[in-house]
Amino acid sequence: MTERPKSPRTDGTTLKDLAKHLGLTKGTVSAVLNDSPYAKAIPQHTKNRIFAAAQAMNYQPNFFARTLRKKRTNTVGVPMSGPSPWMVGPKISLMRISLIRDTRPRSSAFPRRARM
């Protein structure tokens, strides 16, 4: 079985590229960019180098890689059925506003309303 040649990436700078350019490990660069507790031990001048290189190389985190790694997408699915799904629109808008305002983990699928 022959191996398929790897195609060059054309979708931007990766964390690995950034780390190689800076001469640092991927873990160090990742810790700084994600503001991890481990980043507290990294000197400020190194953090500044990482941020400057990330901006210069136009580094953007890969959303799909992050969701695969964390096993969490932070998306909400809303099943709709019935003759008039357009009537559900205002409720979805309210749910969206509530989810944006309050990003705490919830025990239930729907936000609770305050009692008056």
Sequence and secondary structure as in RCSB ss.txt:
>XXXX:A:sequence
MTERPKSPRTDGTTLKDLAKHLGLTKGTVSAVLNDSPYAKAIPQHTKNRIFAAAQAMNYQPNFFARTLRKKRTNT
VGVPMSGPSPWMVGPKISLMRISLIRDTRPRSSAFPRRARM
>XXXX:A:secstr
          S   HHHHHHHHT  HHHHHHHHTT GGGGGS HHHHHHHHHHHHHTT    HHHHHHHHT    
      SS GGGGHHHHHHHHHHHHH  S  SSSS      
